[in-house]
Amino acid sequence: MRRLFAVVLSLLVCVIVIPAAPAAAQDRGLGPGFLWGVGSAGFQSEGSSPDSNWRRYSNSDRVDDPVGTSVDFRSRYVEDINNARDMGVKVYRISVEWARIQPEPGVWDQRELEYYDRVVHHILLAGMRPMITLDHWVYPGWVADRGGWNNPDMAASWLTNARKVVDRYARFDPIWVTVNEPIVYTYLKELAFGGIAVQNVPLMLDQLVLVHRSIYDYIHAQQPEAWVTSNSAYLPTVQPALDAMFLDRIADKQDFVGIDYYYSVSATDLNTYNAATEEFWKATSAADGLYYALRYYSRKFPGKPLYIVENGMPTENGNPRPDGYQREDQLRDAAYWLARARADGMNVVGYNYWSITDNYEWGSYTPRFGLYQVDVMSDPTLTRQATPAVAAYREIIAGGGVPANYRPTRPAEFCSLVDAPTSCSQPVR
């Protein structure tokens, strides 16, 4: 969710301004079946990365920092999973990295498959459900040498890998994410880093649609009651146009709507432009925008389960944000708006905080999202340091949300443009 925010700001439309009424007192509980989770991704956290498109990007002059060890989830996964368990988390999201398990065409690395076996088994032993991402923007170097998504045969190679992963782990009843944020993947990653030629963007999107639809059916053949999605990066005001590129084309093959929500924009706060310049810690993360993102999809897909697959708030190297917003407060505020959405009839079933630890933010270690701080650039021990948000999340999970008398630390945005014009003309009451 980077440079597309510059587009967002240029596409803001005129709205009818109606002030929001105070929230009515109501039960804020989300119930014992609500799925509280945490998220991570292989390349961003594992370290010791094999040859891949992103290993090559991270060793280029296009990024601020090389990936290096990252937070070494590869050898410290037990600690991270146990930390999630101790917070009461129910879902732990990972990705199984294609570049690790298929280092050459037709060659499967059993040692790497067994590594993921151990990770999945430890998640299960910790009493959590795995959420497995099949494609979190990384593919093997040999695939890149064949052109990556420029190659019309990429879909066939992708499906060979994905079926291998599904065959191995479907019996453990994971939740599945097929392709992480396909629009961001295409435009802000592959196109921006030179992995896809501009004239082949439609080819990449067509292939992403094809692989999602195909692997969706394959998963359900192995795991009939599976939950499968592709999570969409929610971009204020322009989401309908972005959905037309991918989500609308796979709408009949999603068991729930996966939503990634980070940044907001309103008539009186346009600080989101900082996300376009990659100073994410200056971009407004108004939690009430979660409500409008959920309302948008609840109206688009009536009755369909809604799951916030990613939500979090960045800082600059763990320092206080310029707006003074603290991660523990953002978490509580998010829980409040999730419950408001549920109370208003939206079928909200889960929420993952991104991320369990600080990690590699696709070219830089400066943006920090972690519940646990890890100073990759200055601490060779990679010690996990609990932030105050750890205790806050533990309390939220234990309480099934925030108390009934809780009020957000930040008021709802005046004339939110998260889902313009209706988020301004029809504010939450």
C-alpha positions in Angstrom: 0.0 0.0 0.0 2.5 2.6 -1.2 2.3 4.8 -4.2 -1.3 4.0 -5.0 -2.1 6.4 -2.1 -1.0 9.2 -4.4 -3.7 8.1 -6.8 -6.2 8.0 -4.0 -5.7 11.6 -3.2 -6.2 12.7 -6.8 -9.5 10.8 -7.1 -11.3 12.1 -4.0 -14.8 13.0 -4.9 -17.3 15.6 -3.7 -19.3 14.5 -0.7 -22.3 15.5 1.3 -21.1 16.3 4.8 -23.3 15.1 7.7 -21.7 15.2 11.2 -21.5 11.8 12.9 -23.8 11.3 15.9 -22.4 9.9 19.2 -22.1 6.2 19.4 -25.0 4.5 21.2 -24.0 2.5 24.3 -24.1 -1.2 23.4 -22.3 -4.5 24.1 -18.8 -4.5 22.6 -18.3 -8.2 22.9 -17.3 -10.1 19.8 -18.1 -13.6 21.2 -16.0 -16.7 21.9 -16.0 -17.8 18.3 -14.3 -14.6 17.0 -10.9 -15.4 15.5 -8.2 -13.2 16.9 -4.9 -13.6 15.1 -1.4 -12.4 14.2 0.3 -12.2 10.9 3.7 -12.8 9.4 5.3 -13.7 6.0 8.2 -15.9 5.1 10.5 -13.6 3.3 9.8 -10.7 5.7 10.6 -12.7 8.9 12.5 -15.9 8.2 16.0 -14.7 7.1 18.5 -16.9 5.4 16.6 -16.4 2.2 17.3 -18.5 -0.8 17.5 -17.1 -4.3 14.2 -15.4 -5.3 12.8 -12.4 -7.0 12.8 -10.6 -3.6 16.3 -11.7 -2.6 17.5 -10.1 -5.8 15.5 -6.9 -5.2 16.8 -6.7 -1.6 20.4 -6.9 -2.9 19.8 -4.1 -5.4 20.2 -0.4 -5.1 16.4 -0.1 -5.2 16.0 -0.7 -1.5 17.2 1.0 1.7 18.3 -2.2 3.5 19.1 -5.8 2.4 17.0 -8.5 4.0 19.9 -10.3 5.7 18.8 -12.3 8.7 15.5 -10.5 9.1 14.2 -11.5 12.6 15.3 -15.1 12.1 11.9 -16.6 12.4 13.5 -19.7 10.7 15.2 -20.7 13.9 13.1 -18.7 16.4 9.6 -19.7 15.3 9.0 -21.6 18.6 9.5 -18.4 20.6 7.3 -16.3 18.3 4.5 -18.9 18.2 4.6 -19.3 21.9 4.4 -15.5 22.4 1.2 -15.5 20.2 -0.2 -18.4 22.2 0.5 -16.6 25.5 -1.6 -13.6 24.2 -4.5 -16.0 23.6 -4.2 -15.8 19.8 -6.4 -18.3 17.8 -5.0 -17.9 14.3 -1.3 -17.6 13.3 -0.7 -16.6 9.7 2.5 -17.7 7.8 3.5 -18.2 4.2 5.1 -21.2 2.7 7.9 -19.9 0.5 8.0 -21.4 -2.9 11.7 -20.4 -3.3 12.6 -22.6 -0.3 10.7 -25.7 -1.1 11.3 -25.8 -4.9 14.9 -24.5 -5.5 15.0 -25.9 -9.0 12.4 -27.0 -11.6 11.1 -30.4 -10.5 13.2 -30.5 -7.4 11.6 -30.5 -3.9 13.8 -29.8 -0.9 12.6 -32.2 1.8 14.6 -30.4 4.5 12.7 -27.2 3.8 9.4 -29.0 3.6 10.1 -30.6 7.0 10.9 -27.1 8.4 7.4 -25.9 7.4 6.1 -29.2 8.9 7.6 -28.2 12.2 6.2 -24.7 12.0 2.7 -25.8 11.2 2.8 -28.5 13.9 3.9 -26.1 16.5 1.1 -23.7 15.7 -1.3 -26.6 16.1 0.3 -27.7 19.4 0.0 -24.2 20.7 -3.7 -24.4 20.2 -4.0 -22.1 17.2 -5.2 -22.6 13.6 -2.7 -22.0 10.8 -3.5 -19.4 8.1 -1.3 -20.3 5.2 -0.5 -17.9 2.4 0.5 -19.6 -0.8 1.9 -16.4 -2.5 3.2 -13.5 -0.5 5.0 -11.9 -3.4 8.0 -14.2 -3.6 8.9 -16.8 -6.2 12.2 -18.7 -6.9 15.1 -17.3 -8.8 14.8 -19.9 -11.5 11.2 -18.7 -12.1 12.5 -15.1 -12.3 15.0 -16.3 -14.9 12.1 -17.6 -17.0 10.4 -14.2 -16.9 8.3 -14.5 -13.8 4.8 -13.2 -14.4 5.9 -12.0 -17.9 5.9 -15.7 -18.8 2.5 -17.0 -19.9 3.5 -20.4 -18.4 3.9 -18.9 -14.9 0.5 -20.0 -13.8 1.3 -23.6 -14.5 4.5 -23.4 -12.5 2.7 -21.6 -9.7 0.0 -24.2 -9.5 2.5 -27.1 -9.3 4.0 -25.5 -6.2 0.6 -24.6 -4.6 -0.8 -28.1 -5.1 2.3 -29.5 -3.3 1.6 -27.2 -0.3 -2.1 -28.0 -0.3 -1.5 -31.7 -0.5 0.9 -31.5 2.5 -1.2 -29.3 4.8 -4.9 -29.5 4.0 -5.4 -32.3 6.5 -4.6 -29.8 9.3 -7.6 -27.7 8.3 -5.8 -24.4 7.8 -7.3 -21.2 6.6 -5.9 -20.4 3.1 -4.9 -17.1 1.5 -4.1 -17.8 -2.2 -2.4 -14.5 -3.3 -1.6 -11.7 -0.9 -2.9 -8.3 -2.0 -2.8 -9.0 -5.8 -3.1 -5.4 -6.9 -0.3 -4.2 -4.7 1.7 -7.3 -5.8 1.3 -6.4 -9.4 1.7 -2.6 -9.4 3.7 -1.7 -6.3 6.0 -4.7 -6.2 6.5 -6.4 -9.5 6.0 -3.4 -11.7 7.8 -1.0 -9.4 10.8 -3.3 -9.0 11.0 -4.3 -12.6 9.7 -7.9 -12.2 6.9 -7.3 -14.8 6.9 -5.1 -17.9 4.2 -2.5 -18.1 2.7 -4.1 -21.2 2.4 -7.4 -19.3 0.5 -6.1 -16.3 -2.8 -7.4 -17.8 -1.1 -10.8 -18.3 0.0 -11.0 -14.7 -3.5 -10.1 -13.4 -5.1 -12.6 -15.7 -2.8 -15.3 -14.4 -3.4 -14.3 -10.8 -7.1 -14.7 -11.4 -6.6 -18.1 -13.1 -4.4 -19.5 -10.3 -6.8 -18.3 -7.6 -9.8 -19.9 -9.2 -7.9 -23.1 -9.9 -6.3 -23.6 -6.5 -9.6 -22.7 -4.8 -11.3 -25.7 -6.4 -8.3 -27.9 -5.7 -8.3 -26.9 -2.0 -12.0 -27.7 -1.7 -11.4 -31.1 -3.3 -8.9 -31.9 -0.5 -10.5 -30.0 2.3 -14.3 -29.7 1.6 -15.0 -27.3 4.5 -12.0 -25.1 3.8 -12.0 -21.3 4.1 -10.2 -19.8 1.2 -9.7 -16.1 0.2 -7.3 -13.6 -1.4 -6.9 -10.6 0.8 -7.4 -7.2 -0.7 -5.4 -4.1 0.3 -8.1 -1.6 1.0 -7.3 1.8 -0.5 -9.7 4.6 0.4 -12.1 6.0 -2.2 -10.7 3.9 -5.1 -11.5 0.3 -3.9 -14.3 -0.3 -6.4 -12.0 0.4 -9.3 -9.3 -1.9 -7.8 -11.8 -4.7 -7.1 -12.7 -4.7 -10.8 -9.2 -5.8 -11.6 -9.2 -8.9 -9.4 -11.7 -9.4 -6.6 -14.8 -9.1 -8.8 -13.3 -11.7 -11.1 -13.0 -14.3 -8.3 -16.0 -13.3 -6.3 -17.7 -16.7 -6.7 -14.6 -18.4 -5.4 -14.0 -16.9 -2.0 -15.4 -18.3 1.3 -14.8 -15.1 3.1 -13.7 -11.6 2.2 -10.1 -11.0 3.3 -9.4 -7.3 4.0 -6.1 -5.5 4.7 -6.8 -2.0 6.2 -4.1 0.4 7.3 -4.5 4.1 6.4 -7.4 6.5 6.3 -8.2 9.8 4.7 -10.8 12.4 5.5 -11.9 15.9 4.5 -9.9 17.4 7.3 -6.9 15.0 7.3 -5.0 14.2 4.2 -1.9 12.9 5.9 -2.3 9.6 4.0 -0.1 11.2 1.3 2.8 10.2 3.6 2.2 6.6 2.7 2.8 7.4 -0.9 6.3 8.8 0.1 6.9 5.7 2.2 6.9 7.7 5.5 4.2 5.4 6.8 4.5 6.5 10.4 3.2 9.9 9.4 0.2 8.6 7.6 -3.1 8.7 9.6 -4.3 5.3 10.8 -7.8 6.3 12.0 -9.4 3.1 13.4 -12.9 4.2 12.4 -11.9 3.5 8.8 -12.1 -0.2 9.6 -15.9 0.2 10.0 -16.3 1.8 6.6 -14.1 -0.8 4.9 -16.2 -3.5 6.5 -19.4 -1.8 5.6 -18.3 -1.4 2.0 -17.7 -5.1 1.6 -20.8 -6.1 3.6 -22.9 -4.2 1.1 -20.9 -5.6 -1.8 -21.2 -9.2 -0.6 -24.3 -9.4 1.7 -23.9 -12.0 4.4 -20.4 -13.1 3.4 -18.0 -13.5 6.3 -15.6 -10.6 6.6 -12.1 -11.1 8.0 -9.5 -8.4 8.6 -6.5 -10.3 7.5 -4.1 -7.4 8.2 -4.3 -4.3 10.3 -1.7 -2.5 12.2 0.1 0.8 12.7 3.7 1.7 11.8 6.3 3.6 13.8 9.7 4.9 12.6 12.2 2.6 14.2 10.0 2.1 17.2 10.0 5.8 18.1 6.8 7.7 19.1 4.6 8.7 16.1 4.3 12.4 15.3 0.6 12.2 15.9 1.1 10.6 19.4 -1.1 7.5 18.5 0.2 4.5 20.4 -0.1 0.9 19.2 -2.0 -0.3 22.3 -4.6 2.4 21.8 -4.9 1.7 18.1 -5.6 -1.9 18.9 -8.3 -1.1 21.5 -9.8 1.4 19.1 -9.8 -1.2 16.3 -11.6 -3.7 18.6 -14.2 -1.1 19.3 -14.9 -0.5 15.6 -15.0 -4.2 14.9 -17.7 -4.6 17.5 -19.6 -1.6 16.2 -19.6 -3.3 12.7 -20.8 -6.6 14.2 -23.5 -4.8 16.2 -24.7 -3.2 13.0 -25.2 -6.5 11.3 -21.9 -7.0 9.5 -20.6 -10.6 9.5 -17.2 -9.9 11.0 -15.5 -13.1 12.0 -11.8 -12.4 12.5 -9.0 -10.0 12.9 -5.2 -10.4 12.5 -2.8 -7.9 13.9 0.1 -7.2 11.5 2.6 -8.2 12.8 3.7 -10.4 15.6 7.3 -9.0 15.4 8.9 -6.1 13.6 10.2 -7.4 10.2 11.4 -6.6 6.8 9.0 -4.1 5.2 9.9 -4.8 1.6 13.1 -2.9 1.3 13.5 -1.3 4.7 13.7 -2.1 8.4 12.6 1.5 9.4 8.8 1.0 9.4 8.0 -1.0 12.6 4.7 -2.8 13.0 5.5 -5.4 15.6 3.7 -6.3 18.8 7.3 -7.4 19.7 10.1 -5.0 18.8 13.2 -6.5 17.2 16.1 -4.2 16.4 17.4 -6.0 13.3 19.9 -3.3 12.4 21.4 -2.8 15.8 20.9 -5.9 17.9 22.7 -9.0 16.7 20.8 -11.1 19.3 17.5 -10.2 17.7 15.8 -10.1 21.1 12.0 -9.9 21.1 11.0 -7.0 23.3 7.3 -6.9 24.2 5.7 -3.5 23.5 2.7 -2.3 25.6 0.5 -3.5 22.8 1.2 -7.2 23.9 -0.6 -6.7 27.2 -3.4 -4.7 25.4 -4.0 -7.5 22.9 -4.0 -10.1 25.6 -6.7 -8.2 27.4 -8.8 -7.6 24.3 -8.7 -11.3 23.4 -9.5 -12.5 26.9 -12.4 -10.0 27.1 -13.7 -10.8 23.6 -13.2 -7.2 22.7 -13.2 -4.0 24.7 -15.5 -3.2 27.7 -19.1 -2.0 26.9 -18.2 1.5 28.2 -15.0 1.9 26.2 -14.8 4.9 23.9 -12.0 5.2 21.3 -9.0 7.3 22.2 -9.4 9.1 18.8 -12.8 10.4 17.7 -14.3 9.3 14.4 -12.9 11.3 11.5 -15.0 14.2 10.3 -16.2 13.3 6.9 -14.2 10.1 6.4 -13.4 9.4 2.8 -12.5 5.8 3.3 -15.6 4.8 1.3 -16.4 8.1 -0.3 -19.0 9.4 -0.7 -21.1 7.2 1.7 -18.6 7.2 4.5 -19.1 11.0 4.7 -22.8 11.2 3.8 -23.7 8.2 5.9 -21.4 8.3 8.9 -21.6 5.7 11.6 -24.0 6.6 14.4 
